[in-house]
Amino acid sequence: MTKILLLSDTHSYVDKDILKYVKQADEVWHAGDIGDLKVTDAIKAIKPLRGVYGNIDNTEIRSEFPEHNRFKCEEVDVWITHIGGYPPKYNMRVSEMIKLNPPRLFICGHSHILKVMPDKKLNLLHMNPGAVGKHGFHKVRTMLRFTIEGKKIDNLEVIEFKR
């Protein structure tokens, strides 16, 4: 079983409350708009990190993180990108590829709106952890944590912080 902490849209913000949850995870996944490498450096000092760059991220961040990160976690095919849209209205940059080769778990950020929803047509689960940074219109800062065991995605929790 792998315990995952999923976050996005830190916009250069990281604090002890976020890092407390990092310590409890086996892996941390960041869905873009990192803002400053100090965020990912702080996470990587504690746990393994997978991530992607977002639309606000500079060339330094873009040289360290890809636009798309597709990998296997246990037996689950995972695809993380920053701007991905929602089922069934995927962003035009991913729409064709997701239909041709859908992952089991599709993760994006960007909207600052927490959403977890299935795409029954493509047999995938879509997750957007919302935004855990302090920049943006969101009123509550959010992250997700869940487990992956074999092919099973389970124990999903929403973590909320006051703004």
N, C-alpha and C positions, 0 to 999 in steps of 0.2 A: 504494500500500500504506500502511495506517495501523497503526502500532504502538500497542497498547493496554496500559495497566497497570490492572488491576482489583483494587480493595481494598475492604474493608468492616470494620465494627466496630473502628474505631480507638479509640473510647472516650477521646478527648482526647489520644491518644498519636501523636506523629510524631517521627522522629529522622533522623539523617544517612543511615542505611542505607536507610530507605524513600525518602528524597529522592534518593538515588543512582539508584534505579530510575525515579523520576519523570523525572529528566533524560534518561533513555534512551528514553522513550515519546514518541509524538506527542500522545496524549491520555491523561488519567487519568479513570477512572470509579470513583465511590465509592458503594457499595450500602447506605449508611446506618449509623446509630449513630456519627455523627461525634464527638459529645461536646463539642467546643469549636471555634469557628470559626477558631481559630489553626491547626488542622490543615488545613482547606481553604484558608485564606489562604496558608499556606506552599506548598501544592501549586500554587495559582493564580499565585503569584509566579514559578513556573518553567514550567508547561505549562497548556494549556486543561483545564478540569475540568467533568465532568458528574456530577451526583449526585442523591441522594434523602435525605430525612430518615428516621431510624429511630425506634423506640419510646422510646429514652432521650433523644432530642434535644429541646431546649427551644424556646420560641416564637421566639427569635432565629434559630436554625438553620432552623426550619420556615418562617420568612418568607423565607429565602434559597433553600431547596431544596424541590422538590415531593415529594409522597408517591410519585408515579409519574412516570417520565421515559421517554417513548417517542420515538424519533428514528431517523433513518437514518444509518448510518455506511457510506459508499460505497453498496453496493447491499443492505446487510443491515439489516433491520428489527429494532431493538433495543428491549427494554422492561426497565427497571430499576425495582425496587421493593424495599423492605427485607424485608418478610414475604411470601413468595410460595409457600412449600411446595416440593415436588418432584414430578416426574412419577411417577405420574399423580395423586398426591394434592396438588393445589394448594390453597392457603389459600382459604377461602370468599370472601374479599374480591376475589380475582382469578379464581377458578375459571370463572365463567360467561363473563367477557370473554375469557379466554385461549382458551376453546373456540370462541367466536364469531369471534375475530379473532387467531389466534396469531401472535406475532412469529417471526422466524427464530432470534433469540437472546434468551432469557429469563434475567435475572440477578436474584438476590436475595442477601441476607446473613442476618443474625439468628441462625442456628443455631451459628455459630462452627465449623462443620464444612465443610471443603472438599469439594465434589462437582462433578463435571462429568459430565453424563449426557444422552443423547438421549431425546427423547420421539418415538418413531417414529410414534405415532398422529397427533400434531399436527405432525410434521415440524419440530421445533424442537430447539435445543440449549439445555440448562439449565446455568448456571454459578453456583456459590456459591464465592467465593474464600476462605472461612473467615474468620478474624479476624487482623488484623495488630496490633491493640492488645494491651496487657498485662492488661486486665481480662477475666475469664471463666475458664472451666474448661479451655480448650484448652491443650495442653502445648507445641505448636509454633505459632508465628505464621506465617501464610501470606498470600500474594497470588498472583495469576495474571497472566501476560502472554501476549499472542497478537497475531496480525496479522489484519487484514481486508483482502482484496484483491478488489474487485468483490463477488461473492457468496460468496467463499471465506473461511472462518474457519480459520486455520492456525497452525502454529508455537506451539502451546500449551505453556507452561512453568509449573511450580509454583515459586514462590520461598518458601523457608523461612528463618525466623530462630529462634534459640533464645529461649526465654522469659526 
